[in-house]
Amino acid sequence: MRKYIVVFPGRFQPPHIGHKGVYDYLVKTFGDNKVYIATSDKVDKKKSFLNFEQKKMLLLDIIGINKNNILKVINPYKVTDYEDLIDFENDSIIFAIGEKDNERLNPDSINKNGKESYFKTYDKNLDYPAKQHAYVTVIPNQIIDGEVMNATLIRGAFFDNDLNLEQKFDVYNKLTGSNNKELFNDIIVKTFKLNENKKLKFSRLIDNIIYKEAKCLK
């Protein structure tokens, strides 16, 4: 079999227990020395509040990945960003992605010019090096209390002005698995407090965490 790496790309705004579940699944499947997380340094005022270094600190705390396996990229699907890790002429690359990205990349398709897609579905055979094709494997959804886990749930709590700081930390703790209050204060509070005017509707999951599980005082 060819040498290969597995890349788990994402925005991680912020990282959470769903990401950890995916990472643990990939490590179990491929081995921790094969799995890398790739994310950008892009920051905006809508969905991407954390810069790369902030995300890296949170990923180390929440996921427990080796710091050398967290990669800063501009476009996670640009394989030349991984030239220090693989030999494009001989080695393969596998992207671990969600269903939406899989639909967007449309692996195994033929374009209107009759050319094969660069992306192929991973089937445990690595017939092609990265120079010819990249492989994709669809990662399982992480379900928490009947809902697909995503970072929007956590941001919803950060932007809810009806919650005090302790309640927001409780949501953070429940949805990230981290009890590191220092990181929460140094990164999350300082970053997200600048955007308190944005308010997102709570999901049933967050409502349960705050009012049934956390039992925080208002």
N, C-alpha and C positions, 0 to 999 in steps of 0.2 A: 504494500500500500504506500502511496505517496505520503510525504510529510505534509502536514496541514496545520492550520490554526482555525479556531472558531471565534467569530466576532459577534458580540452581543451589543448592537448599537442602540442608542436611545438618547432622549433629552434629559431624563433623570431630574425633573423639576418639581419636587425633590425625589431622591431615591426612596423606596418604600419596601415593605415586606413582599410585595408582589415581585419586584425586581430580584430580591434575595431568593425567592422561590424558583425563579427562572434560572438564576445563576447556579443554585445548588443542583438543579436538574441537569444543566449543561455539564457541570463538573462531574456529576455521577455518570453521565453518558460518555463524555469525551476525556475527562481528566483535567485537573486544575491547571496543569502546565500548558494546556492547549487553549484555554478559554480567556478571551480578552474582552473588556468593556471599552467601547469607543463612544466618545461624546464630544461635542464642540464647545467652544468658548463663547458662543453666541448669547447675547443678552438683549432682551427687549422688555417692554412694559406690559405685555399681554400674557405670555405663557412662559417665557424664559427669563426668570429673575436671577438665577444663580449662574455665576461664571464657572469656568472649568475648575479652578483651584478649590472653590467652595464645594462643588459637586464631588471632587476627588476626596476631600476630607469626610464628607458624608458617606460616600461609598465605602471608604475604609472602615468607618464605624458601623454602618448598617449591614453591609454585605460581607465584609471580612475578606475581601479580595486582596491579593498582593498588589502593592502600589505600582509595581512595574508592569502590571497587567491592565492598568487604566490608561487609555490612549487618548490624546487630544487630537482631534481631526476636524477638518472643515466639512468634508462630505464623507460620511462613514462608508458609503458604497464606492468610493474612489479607491480602487485597490492599490494604487501607487502610494497611498498613505501608509501602507504596511510593508514597504520595501525593505525596512530594517529587520523584518520578522520572517519573511519568506523569500524564496527564490522563484520569481514569476515563471521562469522557464520550466521548472520541475515540480514546485510545491502547489498545493491547493489551498483554497480559502472557502470557509463555510460561514454564511451569515445566518444568525439565529434571529428570526423576526416574527412579528405578530401577523395575524391574518390580514389586517388592512395593508400593511407593507407588502405582504405577499401578493395581494391583488394588484397593487400598484406596480411592482416589479414584473409581475406576469411571467414567471419562469416557464421555460419550455415552449414559449410561443414563437411564432414565425411572423416577422413584420411584413408590411405591404410590399417590401422589395424582395421578399423571399429569404431573408436572412434570419438565422437563429438568434434568439435572445441570448445575451451574454450570461444570463442567470439560468441555472438548471436546478431542479429539485434534487436535494440530497437523498440518495437511496443506498447509502453505505458503500457505494462504489465511487472511487475518486479517479475517474478516467481522464480528467482534464486538469492541466495546470492552470494557475490563475491567469496566465497570459491568454488563454483561450476562453475559459468560462469560470464563473464563480458559482458556488452552490448555495442554496438557501434551505433552511429547515424551519418549519413553523413551530414556534414555541407554544406550549399549552397556556391557556388563560389561567390566571391565579384568582380563584374564587374565595371571597371572604364574606361570610354571612349572606350568601346567595347573590352577591354582586361581584362583577369583574373588578378587580383592584386596579386603580389608576391614580395618578398624581393629582387629578382634578379634585378628588375627594379631600385630600389634605389641604390643597389650596383653598377649597371652600371654607374650611375652618379658619385658616389664616386671615381670610378676608371678611369673616363674619364679626361685625362690630358688637353683637350681642354677647360674645364670649370674652371672658377675661383671659389674661395671659396663662393662668394655670389650666384653664379648660383647653386652651389651644395646645399647651404642652401635652396634656393628656391625650388629645387626638393624635398628636405627633408620635407619642410613645406607643399608642395602640397600633398605628398604621405603619410604623417603621421598625418597631421592636427595639428602639434605642431609648435608654434612660439617661443619655448624656445631656444633661441640662446646660452644661457649659457650651457645647457645640450649638445647641438649640438657641441659646441667647446670643452667641457670637455671630452665628451665620443666619439662622432663620429669622429671629426677631429683628435684627438690624436690616436685613434685606427686605422682608415683606412688610414691615411697618410703614414703609414709604408708599405702600399701595393699599392702605386700609379703606380707601374710598370705593374699591371694587368689591362687590359682594356677590357671592355665588350661592345658589340655592343648595341647601343640604340634601344629601341623599338619605335614604333610610338607614344605610350603614352608619353614617356619621351620627345620625340622630340616636341610634342604639348605643353607640360608644359613649356619647356624652351623657345621655339621660338615663340609660339603663345599666350600663356597665361601669362607667367612670364615677357616677354619683358625685360630680363636682359641685361645690357650692357656688352660687352666683354671687 
